[in-house]
Amino acid sequence: MRNTLLLTFILGTGFASGTITFAVNFTPNADANYTAAEKQFFQDGVDFWSNIITGYQDGVSRTWTLEVDSFSQASSGGGVLLGSAGPNGLGFSNFVADANTSNNRYILALGGQAEFNTHPDAGALNPLTVRHEIGHALGIGTLWEDNEVYSDEVGGNSNRTLAGGVAGQYVGAAALAAYQAEFDPSATYIPIELDGGEGTANGHWNEVLDNFASENSPGFDSDPGDGSAALTVLYGDNFGESLDDELMTGVLSGSGYLSFTSIASLQDIGFTIVPEPSSLALLSLGLLGILKRRR
């Protein structure tokens, strides 16, 4: 099975691609409450992702618009809500012959929405937080179940879900192959965060750091590796970076770099992406050769 995953990843950029145009729209409320510098964070964030996503696998061209709003909410119960984001409107893709879904159609985010807390208790708006939330608006962590690459094992909260899926285990082919090359050649799934409650659990790559004082407690996160040293990047510009510091984990820390695992996960939810770095392709081929010799 792992041989197939690696080949899928290496050849995965050969999909027919419909072009994608990115745009940002501010509500009147957001336009009044964000400074010019803060508004630029959103444009920069969309530009960041637009340099990664090249289109759609079904060959249909679409415009993807981020609708930006704001709210003001004081801290409560010892915490403060910084913001939230997700897809704004869903749609089926056209049929894609090699999609990893039961009916060969992706559920796509046709646009995104994001809102952030402008109350002083929330502190200054962080451009990395904006970049992270735009990732969710595109579907990372928010359309995993709909595209049958993950299941939180809770019924009725998704249009579709992965049959037989296990909470805490992401199995999308493209991201898993990237994760094997980037972090753990022996992995059979990508661990997903189960702590942090609604808004964090089941929507982020797992961190081994005990951010929520509940790791390995009954009823909480039981992913392998919790409490031990975090995995680190095995190659490339991010070599040696901790997985705990990756952009699409549940708690912002460190550099907030974007892993190729996160980039490849966009392929699992219907996008086409920039070609993988040559170092990753070579490493993937090397792993494939090793795995073939072991069989």
Backbone bond lengths (Angstrom), bond angles and torsions (degrees), N, CA, C in turn:
res aa  C-N    CA-C-N  psi(-1)  N-CA   C-N-CA  omega(-1)  CA-C   N-CA-C  phi
1 M - - - 1.464 - - 1.518 111.41 -
2 R 1.332 117.26 -39.78 1.454 119.77 -177.47 1.531 110.99 -65.29
3 N 1.337 117.13 -34.53 1.460 118.93 176.71 1.527 110.62 -58.32
4 T 1.327 116.60 -43.60 1.457 121.08 179.51 1.514 111.44 -61.69
5 L 1.334 116.88 -43.10 1.457 120.95 -179.36 1.516 110.99 -60.43
6 L 1.311 117.35 -43.78 1.453 120.34 -177.79 1.523 110.98 -66.62
7 L 1.316 117.27 -40.40 1.451 119.62 177.60 1.523 110.97 -65.01
8 T 1.342 115.98 -39.56 1.458 119.91 177.66 1.513 110.66 -58.89
9 F 1.323 116.47 -41.83 1.463 120.39 -177.97 1.515 111.20 -67.44
10 I 1.311 117.07 -44.70 1.457 120.62 -177.02 1.524 111.00 -65.91
11 L 1.321 117.33 -37.30 1.455 120.43 -176.24 1.519 112.47 -94.42
12 G 1.330 116.72 -1.69 1.456 120.37 -168.66 1.500 115.77 -66.39
13 T 1.330 119.87 -16.30 1.454 121.04 -179.34 1.522 111.82 -83.35
14 G 1.327 118.98 5.82 1.447 121.49 -179.18 1.514 114.58 -89.66
15 F 1.347 119.43 12.04 1.448 121.61 179.08 1.529 110.74 -67.70
16 A 1.334 115.75 151.02 1.455 119.12 166.14 1.521 107.49 -61.87
17 S 1.313 116.84 136.96 1.456 119.58 -172.57 1.511 111.58 -124.55
18 G 1.349 116.02 121.95 1.444 120.18 168.35 1.516 108.51 -84.77
19 T 1.303 117.29 140.65 1.459 119.62 -177.37 1.521 110.92 -68.59
20 I 1.312 115.70 155.34 1.453 121.71 177.65 1.523 108.61 -127.38
21 T 1.316 115.89 133.14 1.455 122.70 176.44 1.519 108.02 -112.69
22 F 1.322 116.87 128.83 1.460 121.39 -178.18 1.523 110.58 -101.91
23 A 1.335 115.72 144.17 1.459 121.39 178.13 1.524 109.26 -146.40
24 V 1.329 116.21 159.89 1.463 123.26 176.99 1.519 108.37 -126.45
25 N 1.329 116.76 134.54 1.456 121.55 177.03 1.527 109.25 -130.49
26 F 1.313 117.35 128.74 1.457 122.76 178.66 1.528 109.88 -100.34
27 T 1.334 116.43 131.25 1.455 119.60 172.92 1.527 108.81 -66.48
28 P 1.333 118.16 160.91 1.467 119.24 175.81 1.524 112.66 -55.17
29 N 1.328 116.48 -36.58 1.460 120.96 178.17 1.525 110.93 -62.98
30 A 1.330 116.40 -47.02 1.465 120.62 179.38 1.520 111.07 -66.73
31 D 1.320 116.43 -39.28 1.458 120.45 -179.27 1.525 111.00 -60.69
32 A 1.334 116.03 -33.68 1.461 120.37 -179.13 1.521 112.67 -81.41
33 N 1.332 117.33 -28.75 1.466 120.45 -169.84 1.520 115.10 -99.97
34 Y 1.323 118.67 -17.60 1.458 120.69 177.92 1.525 110.19 -98.27
35 T 1.316 115.89 142.81 1.460 120.57 173.96 1.527 109.43 -74.69
36 A 1.305 116.39 168.03 1.465 120.31 177.15 1.521 110.86 -59.71
37 A 1.331 116.64 -39.16 1.465 120.38 179.40 1.523 110.73 -65.32
38 E 1.341 117.36 -40.01 1.464 120.63 179.46 1.522 110.88 -68.20
39 K 1.316 117.38 -38.94 1.466 119.72 176.63 1.525 110.87 -61.01
40 Q 1.314 115.77 -34.31 1.461 119.38 179.11 1.522 111.37 -66.38
41 F 1.352 117.54 -29.86 1.464 120.43 176.36 1.531 110.32 -56.38
42 F 1.335 116.10 -40.90 1.465 120.05 -178.05 1.528 110.92 -70.33
43 Q 1.319 116.76 -42.30 1.461 119.13 177.22 1.521 110.71 -63.65
44 D 1.336 116.16 -42.62 1.466 119.75 178.47 1.526 110.78 -63.45
45 G 1.346 116.54 -38.93 1.457 120.16 179.50 1.516 112.34 -64.46
46 V 1.316 116.79 -43.55 1.464 120.37 177.17 1.526 110.32 -65.40
47 D 1.331 116.94 -40.39 1.470 119.89 177.03 1.527 111.16 -61.11
48 F 1.331 116.60 -38.06 1.466 121.33 178.99 1.529 110.31 -57.80
49 W 1.332 116.63 -49.99 1.458 119.95 -178.25 1.526 111.50 -72.58
50 S 1.329 117.61 -30.38 1.469 119.78 179.86 1.522 111.95 -67.97
51 N 1.320 117.00 -21.55 1.463 120.80 176.08 1.525 112.35 -80.36
52 I 1.325 116.69 -6.02 1.464 122.94 -179.51 1.523 111.34 -107.61
53 I 1.320 116.44 -41.30 1.464 122.12 -176.88 1.522 109.25 -92.02
54 T 1.330 115.97 127.02 1.465 120.26 -178.16 1.520 112.96 -102.94
55 G 1.329 118.42 -18.21 1.457 120.07 -179.12 1.510 111.43 165.52
56 Y 1.337 114.98 -153.73 1.456 123.06 -177.09 1.521 109.92 -120.24
57 Q 1.318 115.73 144.84 1.463 120.45 -176.37 1.518 113.41 -69.27
58 D 1.334 117.99 -21.27 1.463 118.73 -177.62 1.525 112.87 -86.38
59 G 1.342 117.23 2.33 1.449 120.65 176.24 1.516 115.34 81.93
60 V 1.338 118.33 1.51 1.461 121.78 -179.95 1.522 109.64 -89.76
61 S 1.311 117.10 132.41 1.464 121.55 177.48 1.526 109.57 -86.44
62 R 1.328 115.51 136.69 1.460 120.55 -176.96 1.525 109.98 -142.73
63 T 1.338 115.89 157.91 1.459 122.03 170.09 1.517 108.37 -103.06
64 W 1.316 116.04 128.74 1.469 122.40 179.89 1.528 107.60 -110.75
65 T 1.339 116.29 115.73 1.459 121.26 -176.29 1.520 110.52 -112.97
66 L 1.328 116.39 131.18 1.458 122.31 173.89 1.518 108.52 -91.49
67 E 1.339 116.58 117.22 1.462 122.51 175.81 1.530 107.82 -91.52
68 V 1.322 116.43 119.73 1.461 121.86 -174.69 1.522 109.88 -108.10
69 D 1.339 115.73 130.06 1.462 121.87 177.10 1.524 108.55 -130.44
70 S 1.317 116.96 176.19 1.464 121.57 177.57 1.520 109.12 -140.78
71 F 1.326 115.25 160.57 1.463 121.33 174.00 1.517 107.94 -148.47
72 S 1.308 116.82 166.00 1.465 121.82 178.38 1.516 108.82 -128.30
73 Q 1.336 116.28 119.80 1.465 121.43 -177.20 1.517 109.48 -145.97
74 A 1.320 116.81 124.03 1.461 121.72 179.54 1.523 110.28 -71.33
75 S 1.316 116.00 162.05 1.463 120.92 176.70 1.516 109.88 -64.54
76 S 1.326 115.58 152.55 1.460 121.15 -178.97 1.512 108.93 -152.32
77 G 1.323 116.17 135.49 1.456 120.29 177.29 1.505 113.99 64.48
78 G 1.320 117.35 26.55 1.454 120.95 177.71 1.508 114.79 89.11
79 G 1.332 118.12 0.46 1.456 120.72 179.74 1.513 110.97 -138.09
80 V 1.316 115.38 169.19 1.459 120.56 178.69 1.522 108.95 -138.81
81 L 1.325 116.14 135.89 1.459 121.63 178.30 1.520 108.87 -79.71
82 L 1.329 116.84 121.40 1.460 121.02 -178.03 1.526 112.35 -85.30
83 G 1.316 116.76 -37.91 1.451 119.26 -178.42 1.509 111.11 169.83
84 S 1.307 115.92 -179.72 1.460 120.99 178.37 1.519 108.98 -155.87
85 A 1.314 115.22 161.72 1.465 120.32 179.56 1.517 109.56 -159.31
86 G 1.305 116.08 158.08 1.451 121.85 176.96 1.511 110.41 -175.24
87 P 1.329 116.81 177.16 1.460 120.21 177.60 1.525 111.01 -62.82
88 N 1.304 116.17 147.89 1.459 122.74 178.15 1.521 107.83 -120.22
89 G 1.321 115.13 87.08 1.452 120.58 -175.25 1.512 111.35 96.76
90 L 1.337 116.40 128.67 1.458 122.42 -179.32 1.515 109.83 -116.81
91 G 1.310 116.08 154.09 1.453 120.45 175.45 1.509 111.27 -154.86
92 F 1.326 116.39 152.67 1.460 120.91 174.08 1.522 109.75 -75.60
93 S 1.315 115.82 139.92 1.457 119.78 169.39 1.521 109.07 -73.98
94 N 1.322 116.61 164.67 1.454 119.69 164.85 1.523 108.43 -64.30
95 F 1.323 117.16 168.82 1.454 120.33 -179.09 1.525 110.88 -63.57
96 V 1.321 115.82 136.20 1.457 123.29 178.66 1.522 106.57 -123.78
97 A 1.305 116.95 116.98 1.461 121.18 -168.38 1.516 113.33 -59.10
98 D 1.341 118.34 -35.21 1.460 119.59 -174.69 1.525 111.94 -113.90
99 A 1.308 117.80 26.67 1.464 120.47 175.30 1.517 109.61 -69.52
100 N 1.334 116.11 147.00 1.460 120.69 -178.95 1.524 110.45 -92.23
101 T 1.324 116.76 51.48 1.454 122.08 177.58 1.513 108.71 -129.09
102 S 1.319 116.26 161.03 1.453 120.18 -172.91 1.520 112.23 -66.19
103 N 1.326 117.29 -27.33 1.458 118.86 -178.40 1.523 112.94 -120.59
104 N 1.322 116.85 18.13 1.465 122.62 174.88 1.524 113.55 58.65
105 R 1.329 116.76 30.59 1.456 120.59 174.76 1.526 108.42 -134.18
106 Y 1.301 115.78 132.62 1.456 120.92 176.21 1.525 110.17 -85.01
107 I 1.314 115.92 151.86 1.458 121.15 165.99 1.520 106.53 -98.24
108 L 1.322 116.15 116.92 1.458 122.86 -171.20 1.521 111.47 -105.15
109 A 1.319 115.51 149.17 1.457 121.11 166.38 1.524 107.32 -80.68
110 L 1.326 116.84 116.44 1.460 120.78 -179.78 1.522 111.91 -83.86
111 G 1.298 116.33 -8.40 1.459 124.07 176.47 1.509 107.32 -175.77
112 G 1.316 117.22 -179.15 1.456 120.51 -179.36 1.514 111.38 -139.89
113 Q 1.329 115.60 160.85 1.457 121.28 174.99 1.516 108.79 -134.17
114 A 1.319 115.87 145.94 1.466 121.38 178.18 1.518 108.73 -146.53
115 E 1.316 116.17 140.53 1.458 121.14 175.16 1.520 108.84 -139.76
116 F 1.335 115.30 144.29 1.459 120.66 -176.99 1.521 110.16 -131.92
117 N 1.319 113.28 152.29 1.460 122.02 -176.34 1.525 109.87 -81.12
118 T 1.328 116.73 121.27 1.463 121.09 178.98 1.525 112.54 -98.30
119 H 1.330 117.59 5.58 1.470 120.49 177.21 1.532 109.34 -66.44
120 P 1.336 118.39 143.89 1.471 120.13 178.96 1.522 113.94 -54.58
121 D 1.336 117.76 -29.97 1.467 120.25 179.37 1.525 111.96 -61.85
122 A 1.320 117.33 -24.44 1.466 121.12 -177.55 1.520 112.56 -81.60
123 G 1.320 117.30 -11.62 1.455 120.52 -179.59 1.516 111.90 74.50
124 A 1.316 114.99 -173.62 1.461 120.81 -177.00 1.527 111.17 -72.11
125 L 1.307 116.11 145.63 1.457 121.44 176.19 1.524 109.41 -65.97
126 N 1.335 115.91 131.57 1.460 122.18 -176.05 1.524 109.36 -104.34
127 P 1.326 118.92 125.38 1.472 119.70 -178.78 1.522 113.41 -61.49
128 L 1.335 118.14 -30.15 1.465 119.72 177.10 1.521 111.00 -69.27
129 T 1.337 116.72 -36.05 1.459 120.17 176.16 1.522 110.27 -64.31
130 V 1.318 117.05 -41.40 1.464 121.03 176.97 1.524 109.95 -61.32
131 R 1.310 117.35 -45.79 1.466 122.01 179.53 1.532 110.28 -59.98
132 H 1.324 116.91 -42.93 1.464 122.75 178.52 1.529 110.66 -60.02
133 E 1.332 116.28 -48.36 1.457 119.71 -176.44 1.523 111.98 -67.28
134 I 1.314 117.81 -32.82 1.462 119.47 175.63 1.528 109.87 -64.37
135 G 1.334 117.08 -34.44 1.459 119.92 173.80 1.517 111.77 -57.47
136 H 1.339 117.15 -41.65 1.467 120.46 176.29 1.526 111.36 -66.82
137 A 1.339 116.52 -38.34 1.460 119.80 179.14 1.527 111.47 -62.14
138 L 1.319 116.76 -29.89 1.464 121.62 177.36 1.523 112.53 -76.88
139 G 1.335 116.66 -19.10 1.460 120.10 177.81 1.509 115.33 124.72
140 I 1.335 118.88 -6.23 1.464 120.22 177.90 1.526 108.66 -67.29
141 G 1.319 116.39 118.36 1.452 121.31 -178.82 1.509 114.56 81.87
142 T 1.327 117.96 -15.49 1.461 121.63 -177.73 1.525 113.21 -109.77
143 L 1.318 117.61 -22.00 1.467 121.22 178.00 1.523 112.17 -120.69
144 W 1.320 116.79 19.21 1.466 119.63 177.98 1.520 111.42 -64.71
145 E 1.321 117.08 -49.09 1.463 119.48 -178.95 1.522 111.21 -64.22
146 D 1.324 116.41 -43.51 1.459 120.03 -178.69 1.520 112.14 -59.65
147 N 1.321 116.90 -28.09 1.458 121.15 179.53 1.521 112.86 -102.90
148 E 1.334 116.67 15.19 1.462 124.04 168.66 1.522 114.22 59.86
149 V 1.324 115.48 38.21 1.460 119.83 174.36 1.527 111.14 -112.24
150 Y 1.345 116.70 -0.78 1.464 121.11 -177.71 1.524 108.95 -160.52
151 S 1.326 115.66 152.08 1.460 121.73 172.09 1.516 109.34 -139.33
152 D 1.338 116.38 131.46 1.463 119.33 173.99 1.523 111.49 -88.21
153 E 1.345 116.50 3.46 1.464 124.21 179.12 1.523 112.56 62.94
154 V 1.326 117.22 22.09 1.459 122.23 173.86 1.518 107.46 -110.35
155 G 1.320 117.40 122.18 1.448 120.48 -175.51 1.515 113.57 -76.88
156 G 1.342 115.39 150.99 1.450 121.47 169.53 1.508 116.79 77.85
157 N 1.332 118.67 10.58 1.468 119.41 -178.59 1.521 112.25 -111.90
158 S 1.321 117.09 19.05 1.457 120.59 -178.72 1.519 109.02 -155.14
159 N 1.343 115.97 153.31 1.456 119.89 175.96 1.524 111.40 -63.71
160 R 1.313 116.15 -37.25 1.462 123.05 176.75 1.517 106.58 -144.22
161 T 1.302 117.06 165.89 1.454 120.01 172.43 1.519 108.56 -153.75
162 L 1.314 116.29 165.88 1.457 122.15 -176.19 1.522 110.03 -74.89
163 A 1.317 116.83 116.57 1.455 120.76 178.42 1.523 109.94 -62.68
164 G 1.318 116.92 126.66 1.454 120.96 179.93 1.506 114.37 74.92
165 G 1.325 117.53 10.25 1.459 120.70 -179.92 1.515 112.09 -69.20
166 V 1.319 115.78 156.35 1.464 122.51 -178.38 1.522 108.65 -117.19
167 A 1.319 117.32 128.50 1.457 121.03 177.77 1.521 109.93 -56.41
168 G 1.315 116.13 134.34 1.454 121.17 -178.41 1.509 114.49 91.77
169 Q 1.346 117.80 0.38 1.464 120.80 -176.83 1.533 110.87 -129.14
170 Y 1.323 115.87 105.13 1.463 122.38 176.45 1.526 108.13 -87.61
171 V 1.342 116.96 132.89 1.463 120.04 -175.07 1.526 113.11 -127.96
172 G 1.323 118.62 16.75 1.460 120.01 176.54 1.517 111.03 -57.17
173 A 1.326 117.01 133.86 1.465 121.52 -169.10 1.519 113.23 -62.61
174 A 1.328 117.97 -45.83 1.465 120.12 -175.07 1.520 111.31 -67.89
175 A 1.335 116.71 -48.63 1.469 119.49 -179.11 1.516 111.51 -66.15
176 L 1.332 117.75 -38.85 1.460 119.83 -179.62 1.524 111.00 -63.93
177 A 1.318 117.61 -41.74 1.460 119.93 178.21 1.524 110.82 -63.33
178 A 1.336 116.81 -40.20 1.464 120.06 177.06 1.522 110.86 -64.85
179 Y 1.323 116.94 -41.33 1.466 121.73 179.60 1.524 111.09 -62.92
180 Q 1.334 116.54 -40.03 1.462 120.22 177.78 1.525 110.78 -61.27
181 A 1.324 116.56 -41.03 1.461 120.20 -179.96 1.518 112.11 -75.47
182 E 1.325 116.33 -35.49 1.461 121.12 -171.36 1.523 113.29 -87.36
183 F 1.353 117.31 -34.82 1.459 120.36 -172.48 1.527 114.93 -127.65
184 D 1.332 118.17 -43.04 1.463 119.78 -168.63 1.526 110.62 -151.67
185 P 1.339 118.21 97.79 1.466 120.89 -178.41 1.525 114.26 -60.02
186 S 1.325 118.43 -21.67 1.463 120.69 -177.03 1.523 113.20 -92.80
187 A 1.321 118.52 -0.60 1.466 121.69 -173.73 1.524 111.73 -66.01
188 T 1.316 116.17 140.46 1.460 122.09 172.45 1.526 111.44 -109.56
189 Y 1.328 116.89 -4.14 1.463 123.26 174.32 1.525 107.59 -161.75
190 I 1.322 116.79 167.15 1.459 121.66 174.89 1.525 107.85 -100.79
191 P 1.337 118.80 123.21 1.468 120.03 179.76 1.532 111.61 -65.56
192 I 1.323 115.35 135.53 1.462 122.92 -179.18 1.526 109.78 -113.37
193 E 1.315 115.98 141.64 1.466 121.84 179.98 1.526 110.52 -63.16
194 L 1.326 116.48 130.13 1.458 121.72 176.86 1.521 112.37 -112.55
195 D 1.319 117.19 -3.76 1.462 121.48 178.84 1.525 110.92 -97.64
196 G 1.316 115.45 173.00 1.455 121.10 173.54 1.504 114.92 94.60
197 G 1.334 117.52 -6.60 1.452 120.02 177.10 1.516 113.23 74.99
198 E 1.328 115.17 -172.40 1.458 121.53 -178.13 1.524 110.70 -58.08
199 G 1.307 115.66 134.50 1.454 121.07 -178.19 1.515 113.25 98.79
200 T 1.334 116.70 -20.09 1.468 120.79 177.58 1.525 110.69 -120.38
201 A 1.337 116.58 -53.48 1.461 120.91 -178.50 1.525 110.71 -61.55
202 N 1.329 115.28 142.62 1.465 124.34 175.38 1.530 114.45 67.40
203 G 1.333 117.51 13.48 1.451 118.95 -179.83 1.510 114.76 -136.77
204 H 1.353 117.33 11.27 1.463 121.38 -177.33 1.525 109.64 -143.26
205 W 1.329 116.35 154.48 1.460 119.94 170.79 1.525 107.95 -62.89
206 N 1.313 116.07 143.81 1.463 120.69 -175.66 1.528 112.56 -71.78
207 E 1.321 115.52 142.08 1.459 122.52 169.96 1.523 108.55 -108.00
208 V 1.330 116.90 137.98 1.460 119.12 177.34 1.520 110.96 -79.73
209 L 1.332 117.90 -20.30 1.456 121.18 177.19 1.523 109.73 -64.32
210 D 1.326 116.21 138.13 1.463 121.46 -177.25 1.528 110.02 -82.10
211 N 1.320 116.40 74.10 1.461 120.82 -177.96 1.523 113.06 -69.61
212 F 1.321 117.16 -24.29 1.458 120.58 -171.86 1.524 113.02 -115.67
213 A 1.342 116.93 12.26 1.467 122.49 178.57 1.524 111.73 53.14
214 S 1.329 116.20 36.94 1.461 119.23 -179.25 1.520 112.71 -142.96
215 E 1.328 117.63 6.65 1.455 119.00 -178.97 1.527 110.75 -59.17
216 N 1.323 114.57 132.56 1.467 122.74 178.25 1.518 113.80 64.38
217 S 1.340 117.75 16.88 1.456 121.20 173.29 1.525 108.78 -87.29
218 P 1.331 118.35 151.05 1.464 120.17 -179.71 1.525 111.41 -54.77
219 G 1.318 115.67 131.25 1.448 120.61 179.07 1.505 114.65 84.82
220 F 1.333 117.44 -1.56 1.454 120.34 -179.46 1.528 109.29 -117.73
221 D 1.297 115.41 -159.55 1.457 122.80 -171.92 1.528 111.64 -59.47
222 S 1.319 115.99 124.56 1.464 120.40 178.82 1.520 111.39 -122.60
223 D 1.342 116.31 23.43 1.456 118.66 -178.90 1.517 111.50 -65.42
224 P 1.341 117.40 142.75 1.469 119.89 176.53 1.521 110.85 -58.22
225 G 1.309 116.26 140.50 1.451 121.08 175.83 1.502 115.14 97.51
226 D 1.332 118.59 -13.47 1.455 119.48 179.68 1.516 110.32 -59.81
227 G 1.312 115.84 133.94 1.454 121.62 -179.63 1.512 113.51 90.20
228 S 1.327 117.83 -10.20 1.466 121.34 177.80 1.524 108.80 -103.39
229 A 1.314 116.72 -177.95 1.463 120.37 -179.52 1.527 110.33 -65.83
230 A 1.327 115.88 141.04 1.456 120.45 178.58 1.523 110.71 -70.48
231 L 1.322 115.78 149.83 1.455 120.42 172.99 1.524 109.73 -65.12
232 T 1.319 116.41 153.72 1.460 121.09 178.72 1.523 109.97 -126.11
233 V 1.319 115.62 157.27 1.462 122.17 -178.42 1.526 109.54 -65.65
234 L 1.329 115.92 134.73 1.460 121.94 -173.23 1.521 114.38 -93.44
235 Y 1.330 119.37 -7.40 1.461 120.29 -174.00 1.526 109.43 -158.19
236 G 1.320 116.01 165.52 1.458 123.06 165.21 1.512 116.07 76.84
237 D 1.336 115.60 -164.87 1.457 122.19 -174.22 1.521 112.80 -61.26
238 N 1.322 117.33 -28.08 1.465 121.30 -179.05 1.525 112.58 -96.87
239 F 1.320 117.13 15.72 1.467 121.36 -177.52 1.527 110.81 -50.27
240 G 1.337 115.63 130.71 1.452 121.54 176.94 1.510 114.93 86.14
241 E 1.331 118.36 -9.58 1.463 120.75 178.30 1.530 109.73 -67.59
242 S 1.323 115.56 143.92 1.456 121.32 178.59 1.520 110.82 -77.06
243 L 1.331 115.99 139.79 1.459 119.90 173.85 1.524 110.80 -59.65
244 D 1.329 117.69 -31.26 1.464 121.24 179.28 1.528 112.50 -61.69
245 D 1.333 117.83 -21.50 1.467 121.56 -177.57 1.527 112.68 -98.16
246 E 1.321 117.67 8.30 1.459 121.24 -177.95 1.532 110.45 -71.58
247 L 1.320 116.83 152.05 1.460 122.41 -172.83 1.518 113.35 -59.77
248 M 1.333 118.18 -39.01 1.459 120.66 -172.51 1.521 113.23 -99.06
249 T 1.344 117.67 23.56 1.463 121.24 164.92 1.525 108.04 -82.13
250 G 1.332 116.61 173.60 1.459 120.26 -170.93 1.505 116.10 -82.51
251 V 1.331 118.51 -14.54 1.464 121.79 -178.77 1.522 108.42 -130.43
252 L 1.325 117.05 125.00 1.457 121.32 -179.39 1.517 110.38 -68.63
253 S 1.332 115.84 127.62 1.464 120.72 178.18 1.522 108.51 -157.10
254 G 1.323 115.23 160.43 1.455 120.33 175.49 1.514 113.22 58.52
255 S 1.325 115.47 -142.18 1.461 121.14 -174.35 1.520 113.45 -77.69
256 G 1.336 117.18 -20.87 1.457 119.76 -176.15 1.519 112.59 63.59
257 Y 1.339 116.82 35.92 1.469 121.16 -179.80 1.528 110.37 -67.68
258 L 1.310 116.48 157.48 1.458 121.71 176.39 1.518 109.26 -100.41
259 S 1.320 117.09 121.31 1.461 121.64 179.53 1.524 110.54 -79.82
260 F 1.345 115.13 159.07 1.451 117.31 173.51 1.521 110.92 -71.86
261 T 1.312 118.04 -17.64 1.465 120.82 172.29 1.520 109.91 -61.05
262 S 1.330 116.85 -46.45 1.467 119.93 177.66 1.522 111.41 -64.68
263 I 1.323 116.40 -41.37 1.464 119.74 178.64 1.526 110.31 -60.78
264 A 1.331 116.75 -46.94 1.465 120.38 -179.19 1.521 111.92 -64.95
265 S 1.336 117.34 -29.22 1.464 119.80 179.86 1.523 111.83 -62.92
266 L 1.326 117.65 -24.97 1.463 120.54 175.91 1.522 111.11 -63.60
267 Q 1.323 116.44 -30.50 1.460 121.19 176.32 1.522 110.64 -67.70
268 D 1.336 116.93 -32.93 1.464 121.06 179.11 1.523 112.72 -68.94
269 I 1.337 117.98 -16.31 1.464 121.03 -179.01 1.528 111.70 -115.57
270 G 1.338 116.70 20.08 1.449 120.06 166.27 1.502 118.15 107.06
271 F 1.331 118.21 -5.12 1.460 120.25 179.10 1.528 110.94 -87.23
272 T 1.322 116.24 161.95 1.452 121.57 162.91 1.522 107.31 -103.26
273 I 1.320 115.77 150.92 1.459 120.52 -172.15 1.520 110.39 -130.12
274 V 1.326 115.20 166.28 1.455 120.21 176.16 1.526 108.85 -59.76
275 P 1.328 117.89 149.82 1.468 119.75 178.21 1.515 111.11 -56.22
276 E 1.340 115.20 145.38 1.458 119.82 -179.86 1.520 110.63 -65.01
277 P 1.338 117.34 150.30 1.466 119.35 175.61 1.517 110.92 -56.29
278 S 1.330 116.59 145.45 1.466 120.39 -177.42 1.514 111.42 -59.41
279 S 1.342 117.31 -32.48 1.462 119.66 179.91 1.515 111.21 -64.05
280 L 1.347 116.71 -36.77 1.458 119.98 178.82 1.517 110.64 -70.96
281 A 1.325 116.91 -41.34 1.457 119.58 179.03 1.521 110.84 -60.85
282 L 1.329 116.70 -43.62 1.460 120.39 179.44 1.515 111.16 -65.60
283 L 1.341 116.66 -41.80 1.454 119.83 178.79 1.514 110.44 -64.44
284 S 1.336 117.36 -40.79 1.455 120.71 178.58 1.517 111.03 -62.10
285 L 1.332 116.69 -42.35 1.459 120.03 177.90 1.516 110.95 -63.22
286 G 1.339 116.07 -38.78 1.451 119.82 178.17 1.509 111.88 -63.84
287 L 1.333 116.08 -42.66 1.457 120.14 178.00 1.517 110.58 -63.66
288 L 1.336 116.05 -39.96 1.451 119.77 179.02 1.519 110.49 -60.41
289 G 1.333 116.43 -42.47 1.453 119.65 178.94 1.511 111.95 -63.24
290 I 1.329 116.79 -42.25 1.463 121.04 178.57 1.515 110.48 -61.69
291 L 1.344 116.08 -45.37 1.451 119.81 -177.51 1.524 111.16 -65.65
292 K 1.323 116.67 -37.30 1.460 118.75 178.53 1.523 111.01 -64.85
293 R 1.323 116.35 -38.03 1.469 118.63 -179.63 1.521 111.16 -67.98
294 R 1.324 116.57 -28.48 1.464 119.21 -178.51 1.515 112.33 -77.66
295 R 1.298 117.25 -21.74 1.461 119.45 -175.87 1.521 110.88 -73.27
